[in-house]
Amino acid sequence: MRVTYYHLAFKGAVHLGERGLEQEASRHTLPSDTLYAALVSASAPAGPPPEAWERDFAAGDAPLLLGSAFPYAGNVRFYPLPIVDLATLGLSANDPKRLKHIAFISEAIWRRILRGEPLAPLFDEGKGGEGAFLQGGALWLTRQEVAALPEALQRVSGPSGGKHPRAVEALRHMEVYRVWRAPRVTVDRLQCGTAIFYTGRVSFAQGCGLWFPVAWRRPEAPADAGLTWRRAFERALTLLGDQGLGGDRAAGLGGFTWAVGGEAEWPEPTPGAPVALLSRYHPRPEEVPAAFQGGAVRYRLGWVAGYLQSVGQAAQRRRGVRFVEEGSVLIALAQPMGDLVDARPRYEQAEFPHPVWRYGLALGVRMEVRDG
Protein backbone atom coordinates (compact mmCIF):
# COMPACT_ATOMS: atom_id res chain seq x y z
CA MET A 1 0.00 0.00 0.00
CA ARG A 2 1.16 3.51 -0.82
CA VAL A 3 1.80 5.55 2.33
CA THR A 4 2.46 9.28 2.63
CA TYR A 5 4.28 10.72 5.66
CA TYR A 6 2.85 14.05 6.82
CA HIS A 7 5.09 16.16 9.08
CA LEU A 8 3.58 18.85 11.32
CA ALA A 9 5.87 21.71 12.41
CA PHE A 10 4.24 23.66 15.23
CA LYS A 11 4.54 27.43 15.38
CA GLY A 12 4.54 27.38 19.18
CA ALA A 13 3.30 25.23 22.03
CA VAL A 14 0.27 22.94 21.79
CA HIS A 15 -2.16 21.58 24.37
CA LEU A 16 -3.39 18.06 23.62
CA GLY A 17 -5.68 17.09 26.47
CA GLU A 18 -5.30 13.67 28.03
CA ARG A 19 -8.98 13.20 28.79
CA GLY A 20 -12.16 15.26 29.08
CA LEU A 21 -11.54 18.82 30.28
CA GLU A 22 -8.19 17.86 31.77
CA GLN A 23 -6.09 21.03 31.72
CA GLU A 24 -2.90 20.33 33.62
CA ALA A 25 -1.91 17.25 31.58
CA SER A 26 -0.98 17.26 27.90
CA ARG A 27 0.05 14.35 25.74
CA HIS A 28 2.82 14.49 23.14
CA THR A 29 1.05 12.33 20.55
CA LEU A 30 -2.17 12.82 18.60
CA PRO A 31 -4.45 9.76 18.31
CA SER A 32 -6.02 8.96 14.96
CA ASP A 33 -9.60 9.42 16.20
CA THR A 34 -8.80 12.92 17.50
CA LEU A 35 -6.99 13.85 14.29
CA TYR A 36 -9.92 12.64 12.16
CA ALA A 37 -12.44 14.65 14.22
CA ALA A 38 -10.28 17.77 13.95
CA LEU A 39 -9.99 17.40 10.16
CA VAL A 40 -13.76 16.95 9.75
CA SER A 41 -14.42 20.04 11.86
CA ALA A 42 -11.80 22.16 10.07
CA SER A 43 -13.10 21.25 6.60
CA ALA A 44 -16.79 21.87 7.35
CA PRO A 45 -16.95 25.53 6.18
CA ALA A 46 -15.07 24.97 2.90
CA GLY A 47 -15.86 21.33 2.22
CA PRO A 48 -16.05 18.46 2.11
CA PRO A 49 -18.90 18.65 4.64
CA PRO A 50 -19.17 16.19 7.53
CA GLU A 51 -21.73 14.19 5.52
CA ALA A 52 -19.10 13.41 2.88
CA TRP A 53 -16.63 12.13 5.47
CA GLU A 54 -19.36 9.98 6.99
CA ARG A 55 -20.49 8.68 3.60
CA ASP A 56 -17.07 7.55 2.40
CA PHE A 57 -15.49 6.42 5.69
CA ALA A 58 -18.47 4.61 7.19
CA ALA A 59 -19.33 2.65 4.05
CA GLY A 60 -16.53 0.08 4.40
CA ASP A 61 -14.46 1.39 1.47
CA ALA A 62 -12.60 4.37 2.95
CA PRO A 63 -10.45 6.39 0.52
CA LEU A 64 -7.60 6.45 3.03
CA LEU A 65 -6.48 4.93 6.31
CA LEU A 66 -5.30 7.44 8.90
CA GLY A 67 -2.60 6.77 11.47
CA SER A 68 -1.93 8.50 14.78
CA ALA A 69 0.71 11.23 15.05
CA PHE A 70 4.04 10.48 16.75
CA PRO A 71 7.23 12.53 17.30
CA TYR A 72 9.88 13.12 14.67
CA ALA A 73 13.32 14.70 14.90
CA GLY A 74 14.77 15.95 11.64
CA ASN A 75 14.41 13.06 9.22
CA VAL A 76 13.99 10.41 11.93
CA ARG A 77 10.40 9.34 12.50
CA PHE A 78 9.49 7.53 15.69
CA TYR A 79 6.90 4.75 16.05
CA PRO A 80 5.15 3.11 18.99
CA LEU A 81 6.96 0.04 20.27
CA PRO A 82 4.94 -3.00 19.11
CA ILE A 83 3.75 -5.29 21.90
CA VAL A 84 5.64 -8.45 21.02
CA ASP A 85 7.11 -11.42 22.84
CA LEU A 86 10.55 -10.71 24.31
CA ALA A 87 11.87 -13.81 22.56
CA THR A 88 10.89 -12.21 19.22
CA LEU A 89 13.22 -9.32 20.04
CA GLY A 90 16.08 -11.63 20.89
CA LEU A 91 15.79 -10.75 24.57
CA SER A 92 15.56 -12.90 27.64
CA ALA A 93 12.88 -12.85 30.31
CA ASN A 94 15.25 -10.78 32.49
CA ASP A 95 15.43 -7.90 30.00
CA PRO A 96 12.02 -6.12 30.28
CA LYS A 97 13.65 -3.35 32.34
CA ARG A 98 15.47 -2.30 29.17
CA LEU A 99 12.15 -1.59 27.47
CA LYS A 100 10.39 -0.08 30.48
CA HIS A 101 11.28 3.55 29.75
CA ILE A 102 11.21 3.38 25.93
CA ALA A 103 8.15 5.18 24.55
CA PHE A 104 9.02 5.30 20.84
CA ILE A 105 11.40 3.60 18.45
CA SER A 106 12.90 4.86 15.21
CA GLU A 107 11.82 3.63 11.80
CA ALA A 108 14.90 1.45 11.39
CA ILE A 109 14.26 -0.35 14.69
CA TRP A 110 10.53 -0.59 13.95
CA ARG A 111 11.25 -2.32 10.64
CA ARG A 112 13.64 -4.74 12.35
CA ILE A 113 10.85 -5.73 14.71
CA LEU A 114 8.45 -6.24 11.80
CA ARG A 115 11.01 -8.56 10.20
CA GLY A 116 11.56 -10.42 13.48
CA GLU A 117 15.23 -9.46 13.73
CA PRO A 118 16.98 -9.35 17.14
CA LEU A 119 17.41 -6.01 18.87
CA ALA A 120 19.93 -6.82 21.60
CA PRO A 121 22.91 -5.20 19.75
CA LEU A 122 21.00 -1.91 19.53
CA PHE A 123 20.72 -1.48 23.30
CA ASP A 124 24.40 -0.55 23.63
CA GLU A 125 25.08 3.16 23.09
CA GLY A 126 28.67 2.97 24.28
CA LYS A 127 31.82 2.58 22.21
CA GLY A 128 31.21 0.10 19.44
CA GLY A 129 27.48 -0.01 20.19
CA GLU A 130 24.82 0.20 17.50
CA GLY A 131 22.14 2.15 19.37
CA ALA A 132 21.43 5.66 20.62
CA PHE A 133 18.81 7.29 22.83
CA LEU A 134 17.12 10.69 23.14
CA GLN A 135 14.69 12.24 25.63
CA GLY A 136 16.16 10.57 28.69
CA GLY A 137 15.95 7.16 27.03
CA ALA A 138 12.33 7.48 25.85
CA LEU A 139 13.30 7.65 22.16
CA TRP A 140 15.41 4.80 20.76
CA LEU A 141 17.23 4.98 17.42
CA THR A 142 20.19 3.43 15.65
CA ARG A 143 23.62 5.04 15.56
CA GLN A 144 23.33 5.36 11.77
CA GLU A 145 20.18 7.48 12.15
CA VAL A 146 21.96 10.06 14.32
CA ALA A 147 23.18 11.73 11.11
CA ALA A 148 19.54 12.43 10.17
CA LEU A 149 18.78 14.35 13.38
CA PRO A 150 18.60 18.18 13.40
CA GLU A 151 22.02 19.80 13.64
CA ALA A 152 21.24 21.24 17.07
CA LEU A 153 20.90 17.69 18.40
CA GLN A 154 23.84 16.26 16.46
CA ARG A 155 26.45 18.91 17.12
CA VAL A 156 27.61 21.12 19.98
CA SER A 157 29.47 24.43 19.95
CA GLY A 158 33.14 24.17 20.87
CA PRO A 159 35.17 26.66 22.93
CA SER A 160 36.54 28.26 19.75
CA GLY A 161 33.06 28.71 18.27
CA GLY A 162 33.10 25.77 15.89
CA LYS A 163 30.62 22.91 15.82
CA HIS A 164 31.66 19.44 16.94
CA PRO A 165 29.78 16.14 16.87
CA ARG A 166 27.98 15.45 20.10
CA ALA A 167 28.96 12.25 21.90
CA VAL A 168 26.40 9.53 21.34
CA GLU A 169 26.08 9.01 25.09
CA ALA A 170 25.21 12.71 25.48
CA LEU A 171 22.23 12.44 23.10
CA ARG A 172 20.26 10.80 25.92
CA HIS A 173 20.06 14.22 27.60
CA MET A 174 18.72 16.05 24.53
CA GLU A 175 15.00 16.85 24.29
CA VAL A 176 12.88 16.44 21.17
CA TYR A 177 9.82 17.68 23.03
CA ARG A 178 9.16 19.24 26.41
CA VAL A 179 5.98 18.83 28.47
CA TRP A 180 5.39 21.70 30.88
CA ARG A 181 2.68 23.63 32.69
CA ALA A 182 1.83 27.27 32.04
CA PRO A 183 0.12 29.40 34.72
CA ARG A 184 -3.21 31.01 33.80
CA VAL A 185 -5.53 33.33 35.72
CA THR A 186 -9.31 33.27 35.79
CA VAL A 187 -11.42 36.20 37.03
CA ASP A 188 -14.72 35.79 38.86
CA ARG A 189 -17.27 37.89 36.97
CA LEU A 190 -19.38 38.60 40.05
CA GLN A 191 -16.81 39.43 42.73
CA CYS A 192 -13.79 40.10 40.47
CA GLY A 193 -11.75 37.61 42.44
CA THR A 194 -8.85 35.89 40.73
CA ALA A 195 -7.68 32.30 40.81
CA ILE A 196 -4.64 30.73 39.26
CA PHE A 197 -4.72 27.48 37.34
CA TYR A 198 -2.32 25.62 35.08
CA THR A 199 -2.57 24.20 31.57
CA GLY A 200 -0.32 21.50 30.21
CA ARG A 201 1.62 22.35 27.08
CA VAL A 202 4.04 20.60 24.75
CA SER A 203 6.73 22.38 22.79
CA PHE A 204 9.10 20.84 20.25
CA ALA A 205 12.76 21.51 19.58
CA GLN A 206 13.76 23.16 16.32
CA GLY A 207 13.40 20.71 13.45
CA CYS A 208 11.12 18.44 15.48
CA GLY A 209 7.36 17.92 15.65
CA LEU A 210 4.70 15.30 15.00
CA TRP A 211 4.18 13.10 11.96
CA PHE A 212 1.44 10.70 10.90
CA PRO A 213 1.03 8.17 8.07
CA VAL A 214 -1.80 8.04 5.54
CA ALA A 215 -2.29 4.84 3.55
CA TRP A 216 -4.05 5.79 0.32
CA ARG A 217 -6.67 3.36 -0.97
CA ARG A 218 -8.60 5.61 -3.37
CA PRO A 219 -6.82 8.99 -3.47
CA GLU A 220 -8.47 10.07 -6.74
CA ALA A 221 -12.01 9.24 -5.61
CA PRO A 222 -14.33 12.28 -5.65
CA ALA A 223 -14.87 13.90 -2.27
CA ASP A 224 -16.90 17.07 -2.86
CA ALA A 225 -17.30 19.84 -5.44
CA GLY A 226 -14.77 18.41 -7.91
CA LEU A 227 -12.13 17.71 -5.26
CA THR A 228 -10.38 14.37 -5.07
CA TRP A 229 -9.97 12.91 -1.60
CA ARG A 230 -6.23 13.61 -1.60
CA ARG A 231 -6.78 17.28 -2.41
CA ALA A 232 -9.66 17.54 0.04
CA PHE A 233 -7.61 15.89 2.79
CA GLU A 234 -4.62 18.18 2.30
CA ARG A 235 -6.83 21.27 2.13
CA ALA A 236 -8.45 20.23 5.42
CA LEU A 237 -4.97 19.80 6.89
CA THR A 238 -4.03 23.34 5.81
CA LEU A 239 -7.22 24.75 7.36
CA LEU A 240 -6.54 22.81 10.56
CA GLY A 241 -3.03 24.26 10.71
CA ASP A 242 -4.46 27.78 10.52
CA GLN A 243 -7.11 27.07 13.17
CA GLY A 244 -4.80 25.14 15.46
CA LEU A 245 -4.87 21.75 17.12
CA GLY A 246 -5.95 20.99 20.66
CA GLY A 247 -7.04 23.34 23.42
CA ASP A 248 -6.25 26.98 24.25
CA ARG A 249 -6.28 27.94 20.58
CA ALA A 250 -7.58 31.40 21.55
CA ALA A 251 -4.26 31.88 23.36
CA GLY A 252 -2.36 31.12 20.14
CA LEU A 253 -1.61 27.46 20.76
CA GLY A 254 -1.71 24.62 18.28
CA GLY A 255 -0.95 26.34 14.96
CA PHE A 256 1.26 24.42 12.55
CA THR A 257 2.48 24.10 9.00
CA TRP A 258 2.69 20.76 7.27
CA ALA A 259 4.88 19.13 4.65
CA VAL A 260 5.09 15.76 2.98
CA GLY A 261 8.06 13.99 4.54
CA GLY A 262 8.17 11.30 1.86
CA GLU A 263 6.23 8.36 0.48
CA ALA A 264 6.85 4.63 0.62
CA GLU A 265 5.34 1.27 -0.20
CA TRP A 266 4.33 -0.65 2.89
CA PRO A 267 3.47 -4.36 2.84
CA GLU A 268 -0.26 -4.99 2.61
CA PRO A 269 -1.76 -6.82 5.57
CA THR A 270 -2.28 -10.49 4.78
CA PRO A 271 -5.49 -11.99 6.18
CA GLY A 272 -4.55 -14.43 8.92
CA ALA A 273 -1.09 -12.89 9.51
CA PRO A 274 -0.05 -10.57 12.38
CA VAL A 275 -0.22 -6.79 11.94
CA ALA A 276 1.15 -3.98 14.12
CA LEU A 277 -1.26 -1.07 14.60
CA LEU A 278 -0.30 2.54 13.96
CA SER A 279 -3.78 3.83 14.75
CA ARG A 280 -6.52 3.27 17.26
CA TYR A 281 -8.90 0.51 16.23
CA HIS A 282 -12.57 -0.12 16.97
CA PRO A 283 -13.49 -3.60 15.66
CA ARG A 284 -16.76 -4.31 13.92
CA PRO A 285 -18.84 -7.02 15.64
CA GLU A 286 -18.01 -9.55 12.91
CA GLU A 287 -14.26 -9.00 13.48
CA VAL A 288 -14.47 -10.29 17.05
CA PRO A 289 -12.94 -12.60 18.12
CA ALA A 290 -11.06 -13.49 14.90
CA ALA A 291 -8.75 -10.44 15.03
CA PHE A 292 -7.75 -11.32 18.60
CA GLN A 293 -6.94 -15.02 18.22
CA GLY A 294 -3.37 -16.12 17.57
CA GLY A 295 -0.09 -16.77 19.29
CA ALA A 296 1.35 -13.42 18.18
CA VAL A 297 -1.62 -11.37 19.43
CA ARG A 298 -0.86 -8.87 22.17
CA TYR A 299 -2.90 -5.73 22.62
CA ARG A 300 -3.72 -2.84 24.91
CA LEU A 301 -7.19 -1.33 25.38
CA GLY A 302 -7.94 2.33 26.08
CA TRP A 303 -11.08 4.16 27.15
CA VAL A 304 -11.60 7.40 25.22
CA ALA A 305 -14.08 10.00 26.43
CA GLY A 306 -14.27 13.78 26.37
CA TYR A 307 -16.37 16.71 25.32
CA LEU A 308 -17.84 17.73 21.98
CA GLN A 309 -18.37 21.09 20.35
CA SER A 310 -21.13 21.66 17.80
CA VAL A 311 -22.63 24.78 16.24
CA GLY A 312 -25.75 25.77 18.16
CA GLN A 313 -25.09 23.25 20.94
CA ALA A 314 -23.57 23.72 24.36
CA ALA A 315 -20.31 21.86 25.03
CA GLN A 316 -21.20 18.50 26.55
CA ARG A 317 -19.79 15.07 27.16
CA ARG A 318 -19.80 12.56 24.36
CA ARG A 319 -20.16 8.86 25.03
CA GLY A 320 -16.98 7.01 25.87
CA VAL A 321 -15.54 4.50 23.39
CA ARG A 322 -13.14 1.63 24.03
CA PHE A 323 -10.35 1.34 21.44
CA VAL A 324 -7.46 -1.01 20.79
CA GLU A 325 -4.39 1.19 21.18
CA GLU A 326 -1.46 1.85 18.84
CA GLY A 327 1.37 -0.68 19.05
CA SER A 328 -1.02 -3.59 19.53
CA VAL A 329 -0.40 -6.73 17.47
CA LEU A 330 -3.52 -8.37 16.04
CA ILE A 331 -4.47 -10.76 13.25
CA ALA A 332 -5.32 -9.13 9.92
CA LEU A 333 -8.76 -9.69 8.42
CA ALA A 334 -10.38 -8.40 5.22
CA GLN A 335 -9.41 -4.76 4.65
CA PRO A 336 -10.25 -2.25 5.87
CA MET A 337 -10.70 -3.33 9.48
CA GLY A 338 -12.72 -1.32 11.98
CA ASP A 339 -15.47 1.25 11.71
CA LEU A 340 -16.64 4.71 12.73
CA VAL A 341 -18.35 4.96 16.11
CA ASP A 342 -21.23 7.33 16.76
CA ALA A 343 -20.40 8.80 20.18
CA ARG A 344 -23.25 11.31 20.35
CA PRO A 345 -24.80 11.78 23.81
CA ARG A 346 -27.92 9.82 24.64
CA TYR A 347 -30.79 11.47 26.46
CA GLU A 348 -34.13 10.12 27.60
CA GLN A 349 -36.17 13.11 26.46
CA ALA A 350 -34.44 14.26 23.26
CA GLU A 351 -31.89 13.01 20.77
CA PHE A 352 -28.70 14.86 19.89
CA PRO A 353 -29.28 16.41 16.43
CA HIS A 354 -26.40 14.78 14.53
CA PRO A 355 -23.82 11.96 14.75
CA VAL A 356 -20.53 12.52 16.55
CA TRP A 357 -18.12 10.20 14.78
CA ARG A 358 -14.97 8.76 16.29
CA TYR A 359 -12.57 7.19 13.84
CA GLY A 360 -11.80 3.53 14.50
CA LEU A 361 -10.41 2.19 11.20
CA ALA A 362 -7.19 0.24 11.63
CA LEU A 363 -3.94 1.17 9.93
CA GLY A 364 -1.97 -2.02 10.37
CA VAL A 365 1.38 -3.07 8.89
CA ARG A 366 2.17 -6.70 8.20
CA MET A 367 4.68 -8.32 10.51
CA GLU A 368 6.96 -10.78 8.81
CA VAL A 369 7.10 -13.05 11.82
CA ARG A 370 5.62 -16.42 12.54
CA ASP A 371 2.29 -16.39 14.37
CA GLY A 372 2.91 -18.26 17.62
HELIX and SHEET records of a PDB file:
HELIX    1   1 SER A   32  SER A   43  1                                  12    
HELIX    2   2 PRO A   50  PHE A   57  1                                   8    
HELIX    3   3 LEU A   86  LEU A   89  5                                   4    
HELIX    4   4 PRO A   96  LYS A  100  1                                   5    
HELIX    5   5 GLU A  107  LEU A  114  1                                   8    
HELIX    6   6 ALA A  120  PHE A  123  5                                   4    
HELIX    7   7 GLN A  135  GLY A  137  5                                   3    
HELIX    8   8 ARG A  143  ALA A  148  5                                   6    
HELIX    9   9 GLU A  151  GLN A  154  1                                   4    
HELIX   10  10 VAL A  168  HIS A  173  5                                   6    
HELIX   11  11 TRP A  229  GLN A  243  1                                  15    
HELIX   12  12 ARG A  249  ALA A  251  5                                   3    
HELIX   13  13 PRO A  285  GLU A  287  5                                   3    
HELIX   14  14 ALA A  290  PHE A  292  5                                   3    
SHEET    1   A 4 LEU A  64  LEU A  66  0                                        
SHEET    2   A 4 CYS A 208  TRP A 216 -1                                        
SHEET    3   A 4 ARG A   2  PHE A  10 -1                                        
SHEET    4   A 4 PHE A 256  GLU A 265 -1                                        
SHEET    1   B 7 LEU A  64  LEU A  66  0                                        
SHEET    2   B 7 CYS A 208  TRP A 216 -1                                        
SHEET    3   B 7 PHE A  70  ALA A  73 -1                                        
SHEET    4   B 7 VAL A  76  PRO A  80 -1                                        
SHEET    5   B 7 PHE A 104  SER A 106 -1                                        
SHEET    6   B 7 LEU A 139  THR A 142  1                                        
SHEET    7   B 7 GLY A 131  LEU A 134 -1                                        
SHEET    1   C 2 ARG A 155  SER A 157  0                                        
SHEET    2   C 2 LYS A 163  PRO A 165 -1                                        
SHEET    1   D 2 TYR A 177  VAL A 187  0                                        
SHEET    2   D 2 THR A 194  PHE A 204 -1                                        
SHEET    1   E 2 PRO A 222  ASP A 224  0                                        
SHEET    2   E 2 LEU A 227  THR A 228 -1                                        
SHEET    1   F 3 VAL A 329  ILE A 331  0                                        
SHEET    2   F 3 PRO A 274  LEU A 277 -1                                        
SHEET    3   F 3 GLY A 364  ARG A 366 -1                                        
SHEET    1   G 2 LEU A 301  SER A 310  0                                        
SHEET    2   G 2 GLN A 313  VAL A 324 -1                                        
SHEET    1   H 2 LEU A 340  ASP A 342  0                                        
SHEET    2   H 2 TRP A 357  TYR A 359 -1                                        
END                                                                             
